[in-house]
Amino acid sequence: MAWVNGMMSAFLMKYLTDVSLVDAAVVSTIIAISKLFDGVSDLIMGHIVDGTHSKMGKARVWLVRMCVPMAISTILLFSVPSSMAPMIKYIYVFVLYNLVNAVFYTAMFVPYNALISLSTTDSYEHGMLGNISMIFQTIANICMNTFFMAMVVKFSGAAEPYMVEAQKGWTAATVVVGIIIVVSALVCVCGTKERTAAQAENGEKPKDEVSTGKALKSLFTNRYWLSMIFAMFVIFFIIVMYSAGAIFYCSDVLGDYSLYTPVNNALSIAQFATMFFTPFFMKKFGKHMTYMVGLLGMGLGFLGTGFAGTNVMLLVVFNALKGVGLGAAGGMAFGMVADTLEYGEWKDGVKAVGMGNAAISAAQKLGLGIGQVVLGFILDAGGYDGALPVQSESAKTAISIVYNWLPVGLIVVTFFIMMTYKLDKELPKIQKELEERRK
């Protein structure tokens, strides 16, 4: 799923505006409308996961069922014929975007996130699994940053990847990604095991079924889960700002799209390296403190790139600082979500693994989607025109706002909200009581 996440957040807006020649404001409107379907589909999938009982368990079976449709729909989304009539083109993008995001991505991402809670009840293991998940997501991002645009140029034969003539290169590169999606999903299925799967194999009756109403009531009275759902939204909103924003910043402000690889890889490589150390910090200081230090590092990194301007060396350095912060915060996030679901079970007696992770998935996708909407509208307001070889100063200012300054404000707000998170201290007692109940 990280491969699609990387493509959608980093390249979709640039591809649609410059290769398929779709207006940025129209793309933003399509994405905004699509978010209504997306939020509903996450909750539906959460309910489906909670009610799934198969030999493979609740989650893994959906990865098997949905990986091929996910790959095909993604390829089609990045294969928009520029010769289409504008209205037909908008309908095509709307339908494919919804199939990718609201249907197939949801049907894979919700079960994938639920695997952390379905694999273990141990808080430290929650953190480790979340951190490992983020490590592999970061590897996927590094590969996308390094190889995707190179594949587009190689397969298209065009001088520049952001031209109508480069379409065949985009399609071919996305086919490669589609194959990787299928293979990685099957590897995940074969390499994991759910507790509920073991119950099904032994013929045990599941003990964790809950109604949708009870699950939602438990979640929305769970203050720690609400804090995490907001934090997840913000982090994924910011991912669009630094990944998609970097494409525009490098090609239109720095004047060289090839700088995208070193600039964004500085972030991804630093994030990757940091996540190998976060388990030690987590064990010593707890998930929450590690997360807060990560937010601080991200904030300072975005401030630094804002003041760096067109100094490429400083951009690389401060992007590396963002990566350190994202590695610390991102490595803890999914484990913290699993902990909040343990807290909800202790507080209300409701184990809402599917719905809880579905809503988190919705927050992430809303962050990505609304991030793209905001990106598109700010670019449009700044006068960005994908057909122009050189952008206006107002367009460059708009790019700088989304790439540097908007994330700073959101990180500050999130930092203060997360200061109220105290679950690390309460969790040992909560889990001890839960173990007694489960006996």
Buried (B, 14 or more C-beta within 10 A) or exposed (E): BBBBBBBBBBBBBBBBBBBBBBBBBBBBBBBBBBBEBBBEBBBBBBBBBBEBBBEBBBBBBBBBBBBBBBBBBBBBBBBBEEEBEEEEBBEBBBBBBBBBBBBBBBBBBBBBBBBBBBBBBEBEBBBBBBBBBBBBBBEBBBBBBBBBBEBBBEBBEBEBBBBEBBBBBBBBBBBBBBEBBBEBBEEBBEEBBBBBBEBBEEEEEEEBEBEBEBBBBBBEEBBBBBBBBBBBBBBBBBBBBBBBBBBBBBBBBBEEBBBBBBBBBBBBBBBBBBBEBBBEBBEEBBBBBBBBBBBBBBBBBBBBBBEBEEEBEBBBBBBBBBBBBBBBBBBBBBBBBBBBBBBBBBBBEBBBBBBBBBBBBBBBBBBBBBBBBBBBBBBBBBBBBBEEEEBBEEBBBBBBBBBBBBBBEBBEEBBEBBEEBEBBEEBEEBBEEBEEEEE
